[in-house]
Amino acid sequence: MKTLFLSVIFSLLLSPVFAQVVSLNPSEIKRLKIEISKDEKTKKLYSNFKKNASNFLKEQPNPVDTIRTEGLLKGNPKKEKTSIALRDMYKIFALALEYKINGDKNYLNKSVEFLKAWAKTNQPNGDPIDDTNLDKAIEGFDLIKSDLMDNDRLLISDWLNRTALAEINSKRMNRNVGTGINNWNAHRLKIVGEIGYALNNQEFKNWTTDRFKKHIEVNLNADGTSLDFKERDAMHYHIYDLEPMLKLALLIKRARGENFYTYESPKGASIKKSVDWLIPYIEGEKQHEEYVNTTVKFDRDRAKNNEPGFAAGTMFEPLLALPVLKLSVYFDKKQSELLSKINVKGKDWEKILNDIKFQEK
């Protein structure tokens, strides 16, 4: 671990000079500006985005010392407090991106203010279901890391570093059962991977990719089902497991790494097979009653708490699979038609940004 710590410190000092893969890089920002100027739909979506970013200039950071979402029912005061605080994540990203688009340092300074507030206040607890919410903050940091003063960059980088190390050293990670192999681990790998690429920490990147293969082996089955589907009897959790894996696979692809979408484990499991297994349920050819045979008490507790979608026997709603389709389409273009069919809102700002990030070079 001493070697890992030293490499982390070294990467913190050098991170700004390396190419961005978590966020849009300078050439991609340039393409985004061109699309905003030429495409009316993009211009309209950008106008709405810019309006929100401008409003965020008037707001103050609202960090919490500990993120608390995992295992808590809707209405729990700790969960509600965290939910409100986590709105800062998108604000960080939006402010950072708007700065990159228009060059106004007021947006940069405000994004840094939010990031510093979280870096000073938040104490990582090594819970991936809580930490998975940091996606947009990491992406925002990656956008502006080369524009930060050294002391600010080190402060924020240290927070992200401590977050990754808390995940890596979590006792619940170091076992081959339960949260060490289910959807928790998928979210853990994703968050450590994002931090690794944002900080350009090779140890974090290696740790993630090595364990990604093991996760595909123990979590996914050759028939396309997943451990989480078997345990929860719910498409909801099959999707919740695949989404972070797809995000990580796209990040690695973007960094010119191995194709983890088609990678097959020794037993023949792959992310692609698990996405393909889901397709008939999205198309409506097959139906599924959610949570009927779940083995997890928390699912039953949420049903008793009258949380929408968690009552045993609730029919799976294909629209819930949008997060998987929106990501997997960058590996499998054949899914574009299905995505357009169920994505009733059509083209959105997120898709515009992702199209630029993940287009073939």
C-alpha positions, 0 to 999 in steps of 0.5 A: 500500500505504501507504493500505491500511496506514493504513486497517488501523490505523484499522479496528483502532481502530474494529472493536469498534463495528461489527456482527458478521458473522463470528460470532454477534451479540448478538441471535443469542446471545440466540436461541441461549440461548432454543433451548438452554432450550427444545429438548432436542436443542439442550440436550444438544448444548450440554451436550457443548459446555460440558463441552469448553469447561470442560476448555479452561480447564485447558489452556495455549496451544500456538502455533507460529511458523509453521503448516506443513501445505501440501505435507507428507506425513502423519507429517512432524514439522512437519505433526504439530507443527502439527496438534497446535497447531491444536487451539487454534483450536477452543479459542479459539472454544469459550471465546469462545462459552461466555463469550457464553452464560454471561457467566463472564469466566474463559472470556473471559480464557482465550480472550484468553490463547490469542489473545494467545499466537498473536498474539505467536508466530505469524509469517504466511507467506502460504500460504493452505493453512496460514492457512485453519486460522485460521477458528475463531480469527478467529470467536472473536476476532469474538465477543469483540472488543468485550469486549477491553482496547484493548491486547489487541485491537490486539495480536490485530488486528495479527496478523490484519492481518499474516496478511491482508497476507501473503496479499495480498502473496504472490508466488504470488498475483500470477499467473494460473497455478497457485496464483494461480487454483486452490484456494489462491486460494479459501482465500486469498480466504476468509481475507482476507475473514474477517479483513476483516469481523472487523476491519471493514477496507473495503480487505480487504473490497473486495480480496476481493470484487473478486477473488472474481468473477475467481476464479469466472471462471478457476476454475469452468467453465460446465458446473459442473466446476472447474480443480481437478477437471480438474487433480487428477481428484478430487472431493476437490479440487472440494469443497476448492475449493468449500468456502472459496468457499461460506464466503466467499459466506455471509459476504458474504451475511450482510453484506448484500452481493452473492449470489455463489452465483448470480453468473455470470461472463462465461463462464457459470460460477457456484458454484451450477452447480459445486455442482449438478454435484456432486449426482449424484455425492453421490446415487450416480447417477454414480461417480468414480474419484479421482486416476486422471489427476491432474497433481499429483505430491503426489497420487501421493506421498500415495498412496505414503505410504498416506494413506487416500483418495489411491490412484488409482482410489479410489471417491469417497465421497459423505460427503466432500461434506458440507462443501459440502452443509452450506453450500450448503443456506443458498442452496438449500433444495432440498438439505435432503433430500439433506443429511439423507439423507447426514448420518447423524449428524443435527443437530449443534452446528455446524448449530445455530449456522449455522441461527441465523447464516444464517436469513432475517431 
